[in-house]
C-alpha cells in the first residue's frame, strides 16, 4: 500500500513537472486560436541532457539526469522519486554537477543552457 502511494505521488509530481516544463518551453508559434505548442516531456529531457553533455565537462550519467530534470522544473523530491534515489543523493549529484560546470546555483544552470 505504501509503495503504491509513493508511486502515485511520483506520477503526480512527474505530471506537474511536465506541465511546468511544457509551459516554459512552449513556442510562441501557436494556432489561430492562440494555443501554444510545447515539447513532449521526454523530448525536453533528452534535449537538455544532450545540451548538458555537449558542454563536455565530464558529468556522470546520473548528474546529467538530475540536471536535465532540474531544467524542466522538477523538485529535488520529484527527481528522487523519478530516479528512485534518496533526496540527499539528488542534492549530492546536483552539487557535483554544478562544480563540474563551474556554477553555484540553479539560476546559473538555467542561464547556461537557455
C-alpha positions in Angstrom: 0.0 0.0 0.0 2.8 2.4 1.0 4.7 1.6 -2.2 1.5 2.2 -4.3 1.1 5.6 -2.6 4.7 6.5 -3.4 4.2 5.5 -7.0 1.1 7.6 -7.2 2.9 10.6 -5.7 5.8 10.1 -8.1 3.4 10.1 -11.1 1.7 13.3 -9.9 5.0 15.0 -9.3 6.1 14.0 -12.8 2.8 15.2 -14.3 3.1 18.6 -12.5 6.8 19.0 -13.5 5.9 18.1 -17.1 3.2 20.7 -17.1 5.6 23.4 -15.8 8.2 22.3 -18.4 5.7 22.4 -21.2 4.6 25.9 -20.2 8.1 27.2 -20.0 9.3 25.5 -23.3 6.2 26.4 -25.3 6.9 28.2 -28.5 5.0 31.4 -29.4 4.1 30.0 -32.8 0.6 29.0 -31.9 -2.5 28.1 -33.8 -5.0 30.7 -34.9 -6.8 30.1 -31.6 -3.7 31.3 -29.8 -2.7 28.0 -28.2 1.0 27.4 -27.8 2.9 24.2 -28.7 5.4 22.6 -26.4 7.9 19.8 -26.5 6.8 16.5 -25.1 8.4 15.9 -21.7 10.6 13.0 -22.9 11.9 15.2 -25.7 12.6 18.1 -23.4 14.6 15.8 -21.1 16.6 14.4 -24.0 17.2 17.9 -25.4 18.5 19.2 -22.1 20.6 16.1 -21.4 22.2 16.4 -24.9 22.9 20.1 -24.3 24.5 19.4 -21.0 26.6 16.5 -22.4 27.7 18.8 -25.2 29.4 21.0 -22.7 32.0 18.2 -22.2 32.6 18.9 -18.6 32.8 15.2 -17.5 29.4 14.9 -15.8 28.3 11.4 -15.0 25.1 10.0 -16.5 23.3 10.4 -13.2 24.4 14.0 -12.9 23.1 14.6 -16.4 19.8 13.1 -15.4 19.5 15.2 -12.3 20.4 18.5 -14.1 18.0 17.8 -17.0 15.2 17.2 -14.6 16.0 20.3 -12.7 15.8 22.2 -16.0 12.3 21.0 -16.7 11.2 22.2 -13.3 11.2 19.1 -11.1 11.9 19.5 -7.4 14.6 17.5 -5.6 11.9 15.3 -4.1 10.3 14.7 -7.5 13.7 13.9 -9.1 14.4 11.5 -6.2 11.1 9.7 -6.7 11.5 9.6 -10.5 15.1 8.2 -10.4 14.4 6.0 -7.4 17.2 7.5 -5.2 17.2 9.4 -1.9 16.6 13.2 -1.9 20.1 13.6 -0.3 21.6 11.8 -3.3 19.9 14.2 -5.7 21.5 17.0 -3.7 24.9 15.4 -4.0 24.6 14.8 -7.7 23.5 18.4 -8.2 26.4 19.8 -6.2 28.9 17.7 -8.1 27.4 18.7 -11.5 27.5 22.4 -10.5 31.1 22.0 -9.5 32.0 20.4 -12.9 30.1 23.2 -14.7 31.7 26.0 -12.6 28.4 27.3 -11.3 26.8 27.5 -7.9 23.1 27.9 -8.3 20.1 26.7 -10.2 19.6 30.1 -11.9 23.1 29.8 -13.3 22.3 26.4 -14.7 19.2 27.9 -16.4 21.3 30.7 -17.8 24.0 28.3 -19.0 21.6 26.4 -21.3 18.8 28.9 -22.0 
